[in-house]
């Protein structure tokens, strides 16, 4: 099992490096067109939300954001709203799981309350932290400062970190040359990344779901901080908050755990899911490290707002209970909530922004760079400075 996990980890690291190289191989004009919408932080938020809702993996989206920044196609400030949106988008699955109990009114009310609790927690965190990031650069400034603590100023060249890749780079170059077309390499890189995360999740999940772990689980929810720690550990191991929060929906629906006791576990799961972005940044690209730190900071600060204070912890719980009661009585409210929040509003906001935007209006020289750590990707074969 240990050897299989190591191979899975190497496969994941290769997928990150190959996707980074494929993105660096794209023509800059193509990259500008693809990611121009993220200049607007609110649109970036909904791009992260919609993308994660569609592929149902914030781990995949956060890892892709890491490689976008590492390849030079996305700035750190642009990446922050994407990370926030991914945290909201990943909650869709646990909400959908609740609809499996739709024929049993009492169980449905409990399940839906547990499902939307994760949504409400992330939405409140975004409402608090996104304005602070837009106007003061709280998360990106902190991430840049912490990153300098890791890599030191001596490793920065004229304010830029030079990306050299890591030991799997020759394999990435070889596969890119075999595929020949940059867009084909990009598509293959996304498929490899998704496959590697799914494989790691399956391996870790099998190793944790054992009879001994089931016995330990009885003691998880007695104390909030212990529950938080278990949620963080379990989610870091399976690299999917979707799995752990969906399990909590079932536990609440069947009456095994009270909703307010599940909340600290969900907050821990939010922090634990950042492990993928951290692993994705292991090749020590300074910009990639900064993105991973942003992801950790967002989820950690959001948890610290609620976890230590029982009174504040009750706010999302009560909102979730009220929503569960309303939807149990009028089920169309639940369907409307899912469609509007995760698909309709994000899609139309992104669509109208794209239709109004003009490529020539993007002037990178006028974008704020004070709190960004940029990188200079190596030139792939066939590209000239």
N, C-alpha and C positions, 0 to 999 in steps of 0.2 A: 504493500500500500504506500509506504514512504517513497519508494522509487517512482511509483506512478504519479504521486503528488508533485515530486520534483520535476518530472517530465512535463506535467501539466503546467507548472509554473514557468518552465523554459519556453513552452509553446506560447503562453500568454505574453512573455517578455518579447519573443520574436514578433508576435502580432503587433505589439505596440511599436517596435522599431521599424517594421516593414511599412506600417500605415504612416508613420512619420516620414519615412523616405518617399513614399508614394505621394504624399501631400506636397512635399518639397519639390517634387518633379513636375507638379502642375504649373501651367503658365500663370503668371501673376494676375493677368486680366481675368482669367477664369476664376481664380481664388477670390479676387475682389468682388466679382459678381455673386459668387456663392455666399459670401459672408458679409456683404455690405449691410444687410439688414441689422446686424448686431451692433451697428453704430448707435442705434436707438436702444437704450438699456431695457425699456419695457418690451420692445419687440424681441430682443434677445431673451428675455424672461420667458415669453410665450413660445419662442422657437425651442428652447430647452424643454418646456412643458409638453408641447405637442410631439416632439421627437421621442421623448421618453414614454409618453402615453401610447405611441404607436408601436414601439419595439419593446416596451415594458421592461426596461433595464436601465436604471440610473447608473449602474456600474459601467455599462457599455458607453453611455453618453458621456459620463465624466472622464472615462479613459480616452474617448475620442476628442474631448475638449483639451485634454493634456497634450495629445499629439498635434492638434491644431495650433496650439500655442508654441509647442516645441518646433514645429515646422515653419514658424514665422507668419502663418496665415491669420493669426488671431492675436490680439493684444491681451494682456492680463486683465485690464479694465473691462474689455468686451466679454471675457470669459466668465466673470463673476455672475452676471444675470443668467447666463446659460446654466451654470451650476445650480443656482437657486430654482430655476424652472424645472430642472431635472428632478430636484427633490420633491416638487409638487406632482410632477407627472408620474412618478413611480408609485404613488398612492392609489392609482386607478385600480390595480389588480385586487387589492384588499377590499375595495368598495364593491367591485364586481363579485367577489367571493360571497359577500353578504347577500347578494340576490339569489344565491342558491337556497336560501331559507324563506323565499318570498311567499310560499304557500302556508307558512306557519307564522302568524302575526307576531306573537311574543318573541319567538326566536329571531324573526326578521328584524324587529325593532332593536334587539340587543346587538345583532350582527352588524347592522348598518351603523349603529352608534360607534361600534369599534372600528368599522371600516373608515368612516369619515373623521374619526379622531386624529388619525395620521394626517389627513388632508388639512384639517383645521390647524393643527400644530405647525405644519410647514407654511401654511398661508399666513398665519400670524407672525411667524419668524421673518418671512419675506417682507411683510408690511412694515415691520420694525427696522430691519437691516438694509433693505434696498435703498430707501431714501438716504440713510447714513452713508452708504457706499457711493451713491450718485453725487452727493454734495460734499462729502468729506473724505471719500476714499478709505473708509475705515478698514474694510477687509483687505483690499489690495495693498494698502500702506503697511498693515501689520504683516501680511504675507511676505512682502518685499523685505521688510526689516528682519523677519525670522529667517528668510532665505539667505540673506547676507551673513547671518550668524552661523549658518551651516557651511556655506562655501567660501566665505571670506572675500574681502575686496580684492585681494591679490589675484583671484581667479577671474576677475572681470577685466575685459579689455575695452578701454574707452567707453565704459558704461554698458557694454554689450557682452553677453555670455556666448562663447563660440561653441556650437553644437558639434560634437565629434562622433556621436553614436556610441555603441558599445560592442562587445565581442561578437554579437550576432549580426553586425552590420554587413560583413561580406556576403552572408546568406541572403540578406535583404536586397543587396545590389544584384546578386545573381538572379533571384526570382523576378526582380523588376525588369532585368534585361530579357529574360525568357518571355515574360508577358508583353513586353515591348511598348504597349500603349499606356500612358500614365493613368487614364481613366479606368482602364481594365485593372491596373495595379491597385488603384484606389478601391474599386469594388471588391477585388479579392481580399484586400487588407481588412475591409469592414467585415466580410464573411469570416475571415480567420479570427478576428478579434471576438466576434460574437460566439463563435464555436469554442474558443479557448476559455471564455468566461463560463459558458455553460458546462464545459468539462470540469473545470475547477470547482464549480458550485456542486456538481453531482458527486465528485470525489469527497469533498469536505462534508456534505450532507450525510452521505452513507457512513462516514467515520464517526459522526456525532450522534445520529439516531440509533442508539444502542439501549439495551435494558438498563444499564447503569445510569445513562443520561436521563432516562425517563424517571428514575427514582429521585435524582437530584432536582428535577423540574418541579417536584412538589414543594420545594423550599424556595423557589425563585421569587415569588411574589409577596413574601412576608414584609420586606423592608424596601422602600423606594430605591435607595442607592444600590442595594444588592440586585434588585430587578433591573436597574439601569445597566449595571456591570454585565449581567447575564445577556441582556439584549445586545450590548455592544460586542461581547465575545462571540456569541452565536452567529450574529450577522457578519462579523469580520471573517469568521471561518467559512461560511457558505457564500460569502460575497453577494448577498442578495437580501435587502430589507424586504423585498416583495414576499419572499418565502416566510420569513419570521413573522411579519405583520399579518399575513394571511392565516398563519397558524393561530395567532392571537384572536382573530375574528371568530374562528371556529371555537376556541376556548371560551370566549365570552358568550357566543350564541348558545352553547350547550350548558351554560351556567357554572362552568368549572372555575372561572375567575371573574371577579368584579371589574367593571370598566375602569374605575379609578386606579385599581392596582395594576392594570395592564399599561397605563399611560407611561410610567417610567421605563418599562421594557421597550416600548415603541421609541422613546427618546434615545435609549441606548442603541437600538437598531439603526437609527438615523446616523449616529456617530460611527457605528461599526461598518456601515456600507461605504465609508470613505476609504477603506483599505485598498480598494481597487485603484483609485487615483494615486494613492501613495506608492503602490507597487509599480504603477505605470511611470512614475517619476524616478524610479530607482537608477536609471542610467545617468542621473545627476545633471540633466539639463536644468540650468537655474530657473528658466521660465516654467518648465514643467513642475519643478519642485514648488514654485510659488502657487501654481494652480491647485496642486494637491493640498497645500496648506490652506488655501482659501476654502476648499471644500470642507476640510476638517474644522476650520474656524467657524464657518457658517453654522454647521450642525452642532458644534460644541457650545457656541454662544447661545444659540436658540434653546438648547437644553438647560443651560445655566440660568436662563430667564425664568424657567418654570420649576425645575427639579428641586431646588432647596426650599421653595415656599409653597406649603400646602394650599394656602388660599388662592394663589395665582394658578396653581396646578388645577384647581377646580374649574377655572374659566373654560378651557377647551373641553373638559369633560361634560359640563352642563350644556354647552353649545351642541356637542355631539349627541347628547341624550335628547335634547329638544328636536334636533333634526331627525333623529331616529323615530320619535313619536309622530312627528308630522308626516314622514314618509310612510310609516306603517299604516296610517289612516288614509293617506292620499298617495298611492304608489307612483303616480305620474311625476310627482315632485322629484323622486330619486332619479328617474330616467332623464328628466330635464336637467337636473344638476350635473349628471355625468356628461351628457351631450354638450351642454353649454360650456362647462368649466374646462373639459379636457380636449374638446374638438372644435366646436363651432366658433367660439370667441377667439381662441388662438389662431385658427385657420384664417378667418376673415381679417384679423388684425395684421397678420403676416402678409396676406395676399394684397390688401390695399396699400400697405407700406411699400411692398415690392413694386407695385404698379406705379406708385408716385415717385419712387426713387430713380435717380439718374446716375449712371456710372461716373459721368464727368463731375458730378457734385461731390464725389468722395475725394477729399484732399488730406492724405495722411499727415502731411506736414502741419496741418492745423489741428490735429487731434491732440488731446492732452497726453503727455508722455512722462509727466513728473513722477507718477507712481507706478510706471511700467518697467518691467525688466524684459528687454527684447533680446532676441538671439539671432545669430547669423547662421542659417543652415548651410551645410556644405552643398556645393553645386553637383547635382546628379549628372551622369553622362549625357552629353549632347547639349548641355546648357552652358551659356557663356555669360560672364559678368556684364 
